[in-house]
Amino acid sequence: MSILAILVVSLLSGLSMFAVRGASNDQLEVYSWWTGPGEEEGLAAMAKAFEAANPGVRFVNAAVSGGAGSNAKAILASRLLANDPPDSYQRHAGLELLDDVRSGKVQDLSDLYRQQHWLEVFPKGLVSNLTIDGKIYAVPVNIHRANLIWFSPKTLKDLGLPGPPKNWAEFLQQAEAIKAKGKVALALGPEWTQKHLLETVLLGELGADKYERLFAGQISWLSPDVTAALGVYARVLAVSDVKSAAGDWQPQLDKVFSGSAVYAVMGDWTSSYLEQTKGLHWKDGYDVAASPGSDGVYDFLSDSFTLPTGARRPDLARKWLAECGSTAGQNLFNPLKGSIPARTDADASLYKDYLGWALQQWRDPKIRIVGSLAHGVVASNAYNAEIDSALGLFVQDGDQGKFARTAEQQYRETQ
């Protein structure tokens, strides 16, 4: 989005909100990027329930569309800089909030967690990834899974493949057979999907413990294990269509289900797209498995909401956050969004097909929960931006050593 366009949208948003603010003090302004199919309906359902529970209060939906959230984040940044926050705003749970925490833009919600007994119903792995310096600053309304590989059962049957690869070595073996049949092993999209792939390769090759230690700065990007994992990533890129990558994640998946590519690594918002837009059914028209080497691990990301410093109605914001974390609120939103509740006690009967399997995995105490790199859980905005730049060069020039040295240096400089 151009700077001029952001300024125009900011001005229009500001004028609109000025008119709303002048109308009544009994209103709650909630800021998000939920304007797409499913998520918009889910937010509307929660807004309706909030207004019903708080008679006379108007829910102001300040959602901004476009750019997979980048437009909304750009405008939000200008509002926070001007000390004009909404009453609550959306972030990805985890270290994406670190800058806001350090600059004092959000309030500690640990007391709300205790009041609502959320520590008893959110998995420990989730809570640990939500905690920054011993405090919790956001309430998760849903859970998505990042470490998944998507495919057409018909394509695998036609190619004589036994099933999705269990590790990246097996994937590379399958890639040779796939190439011999005139197809591409792995479809890719824009740069962020290539980083999404990187995190799944790192997770599959390093395992959950070393993956977490890498992003905690306890293992060097220059260590032998990480060097080997980056080498696997380079080999995976070589059998992908990265040189003709799709412009977005939906056309990336379209290549798989048109038959020109066999696999795609993507998060589980894919299921909603395949079912609602493409008309495919789980286990028949499409199927999915944990990305190679990561079975038994749930690489999560979560949409969450905050209590900004300087919110006009912090009392209403806390009531909104209570709804976001409630069983009723999460069950209103998630079946429409195509995600699962963060709570472990939500009504499982509401979640069918893929979502039913995802919820079963999320609740399984044997499943290890780790946080996503590409979606803001384990890396701050500053560090993620440096990884983006370095990875873009790595994909172009293949200089694995330069990427690792940059990632190592920038970790130290952005902490």
C-alpha positions as CSV (number, residue, x, y, z in Angstrom):
1,M,0.0,0.0,0.0
2,S,1.5,3.4,-1.0
3,I,2.2,6.1,1.7
4,L,-0.3,8.4,0.0
5,A,-3.0,5.7,0.1
6,I,-2.3,5.0,3.8
7,L,-2.6,8.7,4.5
8,V,-5.9,9.0,2.6
9,V,-7.3,5.9,4.4
10,S,-6.0,7.3,7.7
11,L,-7.7,10.7,7.1
12,L,-11.0,9.0,6.1
13,S,-10.8,6.7,9.1
14,G,-10.0,9.6,11.4
15,L,-12.9,11.7,10.1
16,S,-15.3,8.7,10.4
17,M,-14.2,7.9,13.9
18,F,-14.4,11.6,14.9
19,A,-18.1,11.6,13.9
20,V,-18.7,8.4,15.8
21,R,-16.9,9.6,18.9
22,G,-18.9,12.8,18.9
23,A,-22.2,10.9,18.8
24,S,-21.9,9.0,22.1
25,N,-19.6,8.0,24.8
26,D,-21.3,4.6,25.2
27,Q,-19.4,2.8,22.5
28,L,-16.5,0.4,22.0
29,E,-14.2,0.9,19.1
30,V,-12.5,-2.4,18.1
31,Y,-9.8,-2.3,15.4
32,S,-8.9,-5.3,13.3
33,W,-8.2,-6.5,9.7
34,W,-11.1,-8.9,9.7
35,T,-13.0,-8.0,6.5
36,G,-12.8,-11.3,4.6
37,P,-15.3,-14.0,4.2
38,G,-15.9,-15.9,7.4
39,E,-13.9,-13.7,9.7
40,E,-16.2,-10.7,9.0
41,E,-19.2,-12.8,9.9
42,G,-17.5,-14.1,13.0
43,L,-16.7,-10.7,14.2
44,A,-20.2,-9.5,13.5
45,A,-21.6,-12.4,15.6
46,M,-19.4,-11.5,18.5
47,A,-20.3,-7.8,18.2
48,K,-24.0,-8.6,18.3
49,A,-23.6,-10.7,21.4
50,F,-21.5,-7.9,23.0
51,E,-24.2,-5.3,22.4
52,A,-26.9,-7.7,23.7
53,A,-24.9,-8.2,26.9
54,N,-24.3,-4.5,27.3
55,P,-27.5,-2.7,26.5
56,G,-27.1,0.9,25.2
57,V,-23.5,0.3,24.1
58,R,-22.6,0.5,20.5
59,F,-19.9,-1.8,19.0
60,V,-17.9,0.2,16.5
61,N,-16.2,-2.1,14.0
62,A,-13.1,-0.2,12.8
63,A,-11.8,-3.0,10.6
64,V,-9.4,-2.0,7.7
65,S,-9.1,-4.3,4.7
66,G,-6.3,-5.2,2.4
67,G,-2.7,-6.4,2.5
68,A,-3.3,-9.4,4.8
69,G,-3.4,-7.0,7.7
70,S,-0.5,-4.8,6.6
71,N,-2.7,-1.9,5.8
72,A,-4.5,-2.1,9.2
73,K,-1.1,-2.3,11.0
74,A,0.2,0.7,9.2
75,I,-2.8,2.9,10.1
76,L,-2.8,1.5,13.7
77,A,0.9,2.5,14.0
78,S,0.0,6.1,13.1
79,R,-2.8,6.2,15.7
80,L,-0.7,4.7,18.4
81,L,2.0,7.3,17.6
82,A,-0.5,10.0,17.9
83,N,-1.8,8.6,21.3
84,D,-5.2,8.0,19.7
85,P,-5.7,4.3,20.2
86,P,-8.9,2.4,19.7
87,D,-10.5,0.7,22.7
88,S,-9.0,-2.6,21.6
89,Y,-7.0,-3.8,18.7
90,Q,-5.9,-7.0,17.0
91,R,-2.4,-8.4,17.0
92,H,-1.0,-11.8,16.5
93,A,-0.3,-13.3,19.9
94,G,3.3,-13.5,21.0
95,L,6.4,-11.3,20.3
96,E,4.5,-9.3,17.6
97,L,3.4,-7.3,20.7
98,L,6.9,-6.7,22.0
99,D,7.3,-3.2,20.6
100,D,3.9,-2.2,21.9
101,V,4.8,-3.6,25.3
102,R,8.2,-1.8,25.5
103,S,6.7,1.5,24.4
104,G,3.9,1.3,27.0
105,K,1.1,1.1,24.4
106,V,-0.7,-1.8,26.0
107,Q,-1.8,-2.8,29.5
108,D,-1.0,-5.9,31.5
109,L,-3.9,-8.3,31.5
110,S,-2.6,-10.8,34.0
111,D,-5.3,-9.9,36.5
112,L,-8.0,-10.4,33.9
113,Y,-6.6,-13.9,33.2
114,R,-6.9,-14.7,36.9
115,Q,-10.4,-13.3,37.2
116,Q,-11.6,-15.3,34.1
117,H,-9.7,-18.5,35.1
118,W,-8.1,-18.6,31.7
119,L,-4.9,-20.1,33.0
120,E,-7.0,-23.2,33.6
121,V,-8.4,-23.5,30.1
122,F,-5.6,-22.2,27.8
123,P,-2.8,-24.8,27.2
124,K,0.5,-24.1,29.0
125,G,2.3,-23.9,25.7
126,L,0.0,-21.1,24.5
127,V,0.3,-19.2,27.8
128,S,4.1,-19.4,27.7
129,N,4.1,-17.9,24.2
130,L,1.7,-15.2,25.3
131,T,3.9,-14.1,28.2
132,I,6.3,-11.3,27.9
133,D,8.6,-10.5,30.8
134,G,6.3,-12.4,33.1
135,K,3.1,-10.6,32.1
136,I,0.3,-11.2,29.5
137,Y,-0.9,-8.5,27.2
138,A,-3.4,-10.0,24.9
139,V,-6.4,-12.4,24.8
140,P,-6.4,-15.0,22.1
141,V,-9.8,-15.6,20.3
142,N,-8.7,-18.4,18.1
143,I,-5.9,-20.8,17.0
144,H,-4.5,-21.5,13.6
145,R,-1.9,-24.1,12.7
146,A,1.1,-23.3,10.5
147,N,2.9,-26.7,10.1
148,L,0.7,-28.3,7.5
149,I,1.2,-29.8,4.0
150,W,-1.8,-29.8,1.7
151,F,-2.4,-32.2,-1.2
152,S,-5.0,-33.8,-3.5
153,P,-5.6,-37.5,-2.7
154,K,-6.4,-38.0,-6.4
155,T,-3.0,-36.6,-7.5
156,L,-1.1,-38.8,-5.0
157,K,-3.0,-41.8,-6.2
158,D,-2.4,-41.0,-9.9
159,L,1.3,-40.6,-9.3
160,G,1.5,-43.8,-7.3
161,L,2.8,-42.0,-4.2
162,P,2.1,-43.8,-0.9
163,G,1.1,-40.7,1.0
164,P,2.4,-37.4,2.2
165,P,6.1,-37.4,3.2
166,K,6.9,-38.0,6.8
167,N,10.1,-36.1,6.8
168,W,11.9,-33.7,4.4
169,A,14.3,-36.4,3.2
170,E,11.3,-38.4,2.1
171,F,9.8,-35.3,0.5
172,L,13.0,-34.8,-1.6
173,Q,12.8,-38.5,-2.7
174,Q,9.2,-38.0,-3.8
175,A,10.2,-34.8,-5.6
176,E,12.4,-36.8,-8.0
177,A,9.5,-39.1,-8.9
178,I,7.2,-36.1,-9.2
179,K,9.6,-34.3,-11.6
180,A,9.8,-37.4,-13.7
181,K,6.0,-37.2,-14.1
182,G,6.2,-33.6,-15.4
183,K,4.9,-32.0,-12.2
184,V,6.3,-29.6,-9.6
185,A,6.7,-31.0,-6.1
186,L,6.0,-27.9,-4.1
187,A,4.0,-24.8,-5.0
188,L,5.0,-21.4,-3.4
189,G,3.5,-18.0,-3.2
190,P,5.0,-14.5,-2.2
191,E,7.8,-13.9,0.2
192,W,5.9,-14.5,3.4
193,T,4.9,-18.0,2.2
194,Q,8.6,-18.7,1.6
195,K,9.4,-17.7,5.2
196,H,6.4,-19.9,6.3
197,L,8.1,-22.8,4.5
198,L,11.4,-21.9,6.2
199,E,9.9,-22.3,9.7
200,T,8.4,-25.6,8.8
201,V,11.7,-26.9,7.5
202,L,13.5,-25.7,10.6
203,L,10.9,-27.3,12.8
204,G,11.0,-30.6,10.9
205,E,14.8,-30.8,10.9
206,L,15.6,-29.4,14.3
207,G,12.7,-30.7,16.3
208,A,10.6,-28.7,18.7
209,D,13.2,-28.2,21.4
210,K,16.0,-26.9,19.2
211,Y,13.4,-24.8,17.2
212,E,12.4,-23.0,20.3
213,R,15.9,-22.6,21.5
214,L,16.9,-21.1,18.1
215,F,14.4,-18.3,18.4
216,A,15.2,-17.8,22.1
217,G,18.8,-17.1,21.2
218,Q,20.1,-20.3,22.9
219,I,21.3,-21.9,19.7
220,S,23.3,-20.2,17.0
221,W,22.2,-19.8,13.4
222,L,25.8,-20.9,12.6
223,S,25.6,-24.2,14.5
224,P,25.9,-27.4,12.6
225,D,22.3,-28.5,13.1
226,V,20.9,-25.2,11.8
227,T,23.4,-25.2,9.0
228,A,22.2,-28.6,7.9
229,A,18.5,-27.5,8.2
230,L,19.2,-24.5,6.0
231,G,20.8,-26.8,3.5
232,V,17.6,-28.9,3.4
233,Y,15.6,-25.7,2.9
234,A,17.7,-24.8,-0.1
235,R,17.2,-28.2,-1.6
236,V,13.4,-27.9,-1.0
237,L,13.4,-24.5,-2.8
238,A,15.2,-26.1,-5.7
239,V,12.3,-28.6,-6.4
240,S,9.7,-25.9,-5.9
241,D,8.2,-23.3,-8.3
242,V,9.9,-20.4,-6.5
243,K,11.0,-18.8,-9.8
244,S,7.4,-18.6,-10.9
245,A,5.8,-18.3,-7.5
246,A,2.2,-17.3,-7.2
247,G,1.2,-13.8,-6.2
248,D,-0.7,-14.9,-3.1
249,W,-1.4,-18.0,-1.1
250,Q,-4.8,-18.8,-2.7
251,P,-3.3,-19.2,-6.3
252,Q,-0.4,-21.1,-4.6
253,L,-3.0,-23.6,-3.5
254,D,-4.8,-23.5,-6.8
255,K,-1.7,-25.0,-8.5
256,V,-2.0,-28.0,-6.2
257,F,-5.7,-28.6,-6.9
258,S,-5.4,-28.0,-10.6
259,G,-2.8,-30.8,-10.7
260,S,0.3,-28.8,-11.9
261,A,1.9,-29.1,-8.4
262,V,1.6,-31.8,-5.8
263,Y,2.1,-30.2,-2.4
264,A,1.8,-26.8,-0.7
265,V,2.9,-25.8,2.8
266,M,0.4,-23.4,4.3
267,G,-1.6,-22.6,7.5
268,D,-5.0,-24.1,8.1
269,W,-7.0,-21.1,6.9
270,T,-6.5,-23.1,3.7
271,S,-9.3,-25.5,4.7
272,S,-11.9,-22.7,4.7
273,Y,-10.7,-21.5,1.2
274,L,-10.8,-25.1,-0.2
275,E,-14.2,-25.8,1.2
276,Q,-16.1,-22.5,0.8
277,T,-14.5,-21.2,-2.4
278,K,-13.3,-24.3,-4.2
279,G,-16.2,-26.6,-3.1
280,L,-13.8,-29.4,-2.0
281,H,-14.4,-31.8,0.9
282,W,-11.9,-33.0,3.5
283,K,-10.4,-36.5,2.9
284,D,-12.0,-36.6,-0.6
285,G,-11.3,-33.4,-2.6
286,Y,-8.4,-32.4,-0.3
287,D,-6.3,-33.7,2.5
288,V,-3.6,-32.4,4.9
289,A,-0.9,-33.7,7.2
290,A,1.6,-32.3,9.6
291,S,4.5,-30.8,7.6
292,P,7.4,-33.2,7.1
293,G,9.1,-34.1,10.4
294,S,6.7,-32.2,12.6
295,D,4.0,-34.8,13.5
296,G,3.1,-34.4,17.1
297,V,3.9,-30.7,17.1
298,Y,1.4,-27.9,16.8
299,D,3.1,-24.8,15.4
300,F,0.4,-22.2,16.3
301,L,-0.5,-18.6,15.6
302,S,-3.4,-16.8,17.2
303,D,-5.4,-13.7,16.6
304,S,-5.7,-11.8,19.9
305,F,-7.0,-8.5,21.3
306,T,-5.4,-5.9,23.6
307,L,-6.2,-3.2,26.1
308,P,-4.4,-0.1,24.8
309,T,-3.0,2.5,27.1
310,G,-5.3,5.6,26.8
311,A,-8.3,3.6,25.6
312,R,-11.4,5.9,26.0
313,R,-13.5,3.1,27.5
314,P,-11.2,0.6,29.3
315,D,-14.1,-0.7,31.2
316,L,-15.9,-1.7,28.0
317,A,-12.6,-3.0,26.5
318,R,-12.2,-5.4,29.4
319,K,-15.7,-6.6,28.9
320,W,-14.9,-7.2,25.2
321,L,-11.7,-9.0,26.1
322,A,-13.7,-11.2,28.5
323,E,-16.0,-12.1,25.6
324,C,-13.0,-12.9,23.3
325,G,-11.7,-15.3,25.9
326,S,-15.0,-16.9,26.8
327,T,-16.4,-20.2,25.6
328,A,-19.4,-18.5,24.1
329,G,-17.4,-15.9,22.2
330,Q,-14.9,-18.3,20.8
331,N,-17.7,-20.7,19.7
332,L,-19.5,-17.8,18.0
333,F,-16.4,-16.7,16.1
334,N,-14.4,-19.8,15.2
335,P,-16.8,-22.0,13.2
336,L,-17.5,-19.0,10.9
337,K,-13.8,-18.0,10.6
338,G,-12.5,-21.5,10.0
339,S,-10.3,-21.7,13.0
340,I,-10.5,-23.4,16.4
341,P,-10.9,-22.0,19.9
342,A,-7.9,-21.4,22.1
343,R,-9.8,-22.8,25.0
344,T,-9.7,-26.5,25.7
345,D,-13.3,-26.7,27.0
346,A,-15.2,-25.4,23.9
347,D,-18.0,-27.4,22.4
348,A,-16.3,-29.9,20.1
349,S,-19.5,-30.7,18.3
350,L,-19.4,-27.3,16.6
351,Y,-16.2,-28.2,14.7
352,K,-16.5,-30.6,11.8
353,D,-14.1,-32.3,9.3
354,Y,-10.7,-30.6,9.3
355,L,-11.6,-28.3,12.2
356,G,-12.7,-31.3,14.2
357,W,-9.3,-33.0,13.7
358,A,-7.5,-29.7,14.4
359,L,-9.3,-29.3,17.7
360,Q,-8.6,-32.9,18.7
361,Q,-4.9,-32.3,18.1
362,W,-4.9,-29.0,20.0
363,R,-6.5,-30.6,23.0
364,D,-4.2,-33.7,23.0
365,P,-1.8,-33.4,26.0
366,K,0.8,-35.3,24.1
367,I,1.0,-32.7,21.3
368,R,3.9,-30.2,21.7
369,I,2.9,-26.6,21.1
370,V,5.4,-24.2,19.6
371,G,5.0,-20.7,18.1
372,S,5.1,-19.5,14.5
373,L,8.0,-17.4,13.1
374,A,6.2,-16.0,10.0
375,H,3.1,-15.1,12.0
376,G,4.6,-13.2,14.9
377,V,4.8,-15.6,17.8
378,V,8.5,-16.2,18.3
379,A,10.1,-13.1,16.8
380,S,9.6,-9.4,17.3
381,N,8.5,-7.2,14.4
382,A,12.0,-5.8,14.2
383,Y,13.7,-9.2,14.1
384,N,11.1,-10.6,11.6
385,A,11.7,-7.6,9.3
386,E,15.5,-8.4,9.3
387,I,14.8,-12.1,8.5
388,D,12.5,-11.0,5.7
389,S,15.2,-9.0,4.1
390,A,17.9,-11.6,4.5
391,L,15.7,-14.4,3.3
392,G,14.7,-12.5,0.2
393,L,18.4,-12.4,-0.7
394,F,18.9,-16.0,0.2
395,V,16.1,-17.1,-2.1
396,Q,17.7,-15.1,-4.9
397,D,21.4,-15.8,-4.5
398,G,21.4,-19.1,-2.5
399,D,24.1,-17.8,-0.1
400,Q,23.2,-19.8,3.0
401,G,26.1,-18.6,5.0
402,K,25.3,-14.9,4.5
403,F,21.7,-15.5,5.6
404,A,22.8,-17.4,8.7
405,R,25.3,-14.7,9.7
406,T,22.7,-12.0,9.2
407,A,20.1,-13.8,11.2
408,E,22.5,-14.4,14.0
409,Q,23.7,-10.7,14.1
410,Q,20.3,-9.2,13.8
411,Y,19.0,-11.4,16.7
412,R,21.5,-9.7,19.0
413,E,20.8,-6.2,17.6
414,T,17.0,-6.3,17.8
415,Q,16.6,-7.7,21.3
